[in-house]
Amino acid sequence: MKGGVTSGIVYPLAITELSKVFRLKNIGGTSAAAIAAAAAAAAEYRRCATGGDRSGFDTLEDLPAFLGGSPAGMTGTRLLHFFQPRPGARRLFNTVVAAFGASDGALRKGLLAAARNFWPFLLAGSLPGIAALTLAVMSPPSGLAWVAGLLGVVVAAVGAMLAVSVTALRVLLVDVPSNFFGLTTGMRGAPSAAQPLTEWLTDYLNELAGLRCGADR
């Protein structure tokens, strides 16, 4: 099975249809499709071990709808909640997700997300410019006051961008390498009601194989 993000949508239904005619063996996949291959093997194992029980394939058929749903009391799809960033990478992760999740205006939404997620650093970087602008506004009107005000605006904007950029760069150079060069490990990144990918996948494959029930289903 070839890898790709759509593997979780296409393969479960295709596997279920094929299983109605064929017995599955020698199953393999690359990247995300390796998960689909493991799920197909688990469902087939259950059928072989029980003499024909297709419950694993029935569960697998429901996977696209399950992934597109939201965990109880939470917003966003389960697929998104599977990837929980580590604390040090959370700001950068949320910014990247906002940018790549935009159908249009990705740059604008990415910049807004960066401002929202890195706002303490943005504020700290803009303080010198804000101070200069405040002094210019409080001064008697003059050409010098106008220049000082304009300079304050420029310094605030440049300072904010530099502060955010330096902080994001630090995450890339320090936090990401210490997190096995990723923003998320697939394990629980913070207290959350949703299962991370690795925990859910363990339960799910066992459920398909009939070994035990998944905790999140």
C-alpha positions as CSV (number, residue, x, y, z in Angstrom):
1,M,0.0,0.0,0.0
2,K,1.4,3.4,-1.0
3,G,1.7,6.1,1.7
4,G,-0.1,9.4,1.9
5,V,-2.4,11.3,4.1
6,T,-5.5,9.9,2.4
7,S,-4.6,6.4,3.5
8,G,-6.9,6.6,6.5
9,I,-9.8,7.4,4.2
10,V,-9.3,5.2,1.1
11,Y,-7.7,2.0,2.4
12,P,-10.2,1.0,5.2
13,L,-13.0,0.9,2.7
14,A,-11.0,-0.8,0.0
15,I,-9.6,-3.4,2.4
16,T,-13.1,-4.1,3.6
17,E,-14.4,-4.7,0.1
18,L,-11.5,-6.9,-0.9
19,S,-11.9,-9.0,2.3
20,K,-15.4,-10.0,1.1
21,V,-13.8,-11.9,-1.8
22,F,-10.2,-12.6,-0.7
23,R,-8.2,-13.8,2.2
24,L,-5.5,-11.2,2.9
25,K,-1.8,-12.2,3.3
26,N,1.6,-10.7,2.6
27,I,0.4,-7.3,3.5
28,G,2.7,-4.3,3.6
29,G,2.7,-0.5,3.3
30,T,4.9,2.6,3.4
31,S,4.5,5.6,5.6
32,A,0.9,6.2,6.7
33,A,-0.2,3.2,4.7
34,A,1.8,1.0,7.0
35,I,-0.9,1.7,9.6
36,A,-3.5,0.6,7.1
37,A,-1.5,-2.6,6.3
38,A,-1.2,-3.4,10.1
39,A,-5.0,-2.8,10.5
40,A,-5.7,-5.1,7.6
41,A,-3.4,-7.8,9.0
42,A,-5.1,-7.5,12.5
43,A,-8.6,-7.8,11.0
44,E,-7.5,-10.9,9.0
45,Y,-5.9,-12.4,12.0
46,R,-9.2,-12.2,13.9
47,R,-11.0,-13.8,11.0
48,C,-8.5,-16.7,10.8
49,A,-8.3,-17.1,14.6
50,T,-12.1,-17.3,15.0
51,G,-13.0,-19.3,11.9
52,G,-14.7,-16.4,10.0
53,D,-15.5,-13.5,12.4
54,R,-15.6,-10.4,10.3
55,S,-16.0,-8.0,13.2
56,G,-12.5,-6.6,12.7
57,F,-13.3,-5.6,9.1
58,D,-16.6,-4.1,10.2
59,T,-14.7,-1.9,12.7
60,L,-12.1,-1.0,10.1
61,E,-14.9,0.1,7.7
62,D,-16.0,2.7,10.3
63,L,-12.5,4.2,10.6
64,P,-12.9,7.2,8.1
65,A,-16.0,8.5,10.0
66,F,-14.2,7.9,13.3
67,L,-11.1,9.9,12.3
68,G,-13.3,12.7,11.0
69,G,-15.3,13.0,14.3
70,S,-14.3,15.0,17.3
71,P,-13.4,13.6,20.8
72,A,-16.2,14.2,23.3
73,G,-16.3,17.8,24.5
74,M,-13.4,18.9,22.2
75,T,-13.2,20.8,18.9
76,G,-11.2,19.6,15.9
77,T,-11.0,16.1,14.4
78,R,-9.6,13.1,16.2
79,L,-6.9,13.0,13.6
80,L,-5.6,16.4,14.7
81,H,-5.8,15.5,18.4
82,F,-3.7,12.4,17.7
83,F,-0.6,14.7,17.3
84,Q,0.0,16.4,20.6
85,P,3.1,18.6,20.6
86,R,5.6,18.5,23.4
87,P,5.4,21.6,25.7
88,G,8.5,23.3,24.3
89,A,7.2,22.9,20.7
90,R,3.6,23.8,21.3
91,R,3.7,27.4,20.0
92,L,5.5,26.5,16.8
93,F,3.3,23.4,16.2
94,N,0.1,25.5,16.6
95,T,1.5,28.1,14.2
96,V,2.4,25.5,11.6
97,V,-0.9,23.7,11.8
98,A,-2.8,27.0,11.3
99,A,-0.7,27.9,8.2
100,F,-0.9,24.5,6.6
101,G,-4.6,24.0,7.5
102,A,-5.6,27.1,5.6
103,S,-7.2,26.6,2.2
104,D,-6.3,30.1,1.2
105,G,-4.3,33.0,2.7
106,A,-1.9,30.5,4.3
107,L,0.8,33.2,4.9
108,R,-1.6,35.6,6.5
109,K,-3.1,33.0,8.7
110,G,0.3,31.7,9.6
111,L,1.4,35.2,10.6
112,L,-1.7,35.7,12.7
113,A,-1.2,32.4,14.4
114,A,2.4,33.3,15.1
115,A,1.3,36.5,16.7
116,R,-1.3,34.7,18.8
117,N,1.0,31.9,19.9
118,F,4.1,34.0,20.5
119,W,2.4,37.0,21.9
120,P,4.5,37.4,25.0
121,F,7.7,37.6,22.9
122,L,5.9,39.8,20.4
123,L,4.9,42.2,23.1
124,A,8.4,42.2,24.7
125,G,10.1,42.9,21.3
126,S,7.7,45.8,20.5
127,L,8.1,47.6,23.9
128,P,11.0,49.8,23.0
129,G,9.1,51.1,19.9
130,I,5.9,51.5,21.9
131,A,7.8,53.6,24.5
132,A,9.2,55.8,21.7
133,L,5.8,56.2,20.1
134,T,4.2,57.1,23.5
135,L,6.9,59.8,24.2
136,A,6.3,61.2,20.7
137,V,2.5,61.4,21.2
138,M,2.9,63.1,24.6
139,S,5.4,65.6,23.2
140,P,4.3,69.0,21.8
141,P,3.5,68.7,18.0
142,S,6.6,69.2,16.0
143,G,8.5,67.7,13.1
144,L,10.8,66.0,15.6
145,A,7.8,64.4,17.3
146,W,6.5,63.1,14.0
147,V,9.8,61.6,13.2
148,A,10.1,60.0,16.6
149,G,6.6,58.6,16.3
150,L,7.3,57.1,12.9
151,L,10.5,55.7,14.2
152,G,8.7,54.2,17.2
153,V,6.2,52.4,14.9
154,V,9.1,51.0,12.8
155,V,11.1,49.9,15.9
156,A,8.0,48.3,17.4
157,A,7.2,46.3,14.2
158,V,10.8,45.2,13.6
159,G,11.3,44.4,17.3
160,A,8.2,42.3,17.4
161,M,9.2,40.3,14.3
162,L,12.7,39.8,15.5
163,A,11.5,38.6,18.9
164,V,9.1,36.1,17.4
165,S,11.6,34.9,14.8
166,V,14.4,34.4,17.4
167,T,12.1,32.5,19.7
168,A,10.8,30.3,16.8
169,L,14.4,29.7,15.7
170,R,15.3,28.6,19.3
171,V,12.5,26.1,19.2
172,L,13.9,24.7,15.9
173,L,17.5,24.6,17.1
174,V,17.0,23.4,20.7
175,D,13.5,22.0,21.4
176,V,13.0,20.1,18.2
177,P,16.4,18.3,18.3
178,S,15.8,17.3,21.9
179,N,12.4,16.0,20.8
180,F,13.9,13.5,18.4
181,F,13.8,16.1,15.7
182,G,10.1,16.5,15.6
183,L,7.3,18.7,17.0
184,T,5.4,15.7,18.3
185,T,6.3,12.1,19.2
186,G,2.8,10.5,18.9
187,M,2.7,10.2,22.7
188,R,0.8,12.3,25.1
189,G,2.2,15.9,25.0
190,A,0.0,17.4,27.8
191,P,-2.9,16.5,29.9
192,S,-5.7,15.8,27.4
193,A,-9.0,13.9,27.2
194,A,-8.0,12.7,23.7
195,Q,-5.7,9.8,23.1
196,P,-2.4,10.5,21.2
197,L,-1.7,8.4,18.1
198,T,0.6,5.7,19.6
199,E,-1.8,4.9,22.5
200,W,-4.8,4.9,20.3
201,L,-3.2,2.8,17.6
202,T,-2.1,0.1,20.1
203,D,-5.7,-0.2,21.4
204,Y,-7.1,-0.1,17.9
205,L,-5.0,-2.8,16.4
206,N,-5.7,-5.1,19.4
207,E,-9.4,-4.4,19.0
208,L,-9.3,-5.3,15.3
209,A,-7.4,-8.5,16.1
210,G,-10.0,-9.4,18.8
211,L,-7.4,-9.3,21.6
212,R,-9.0,-6.6,23.8
213,C,-11.3,-3.6,23.4
214,G,-9.9,-0.2,22.6
215,A,-10.1,2.3,25.4
216,D,-11.4,5.1,23.1
217,R,-14.1,3.2,21.3
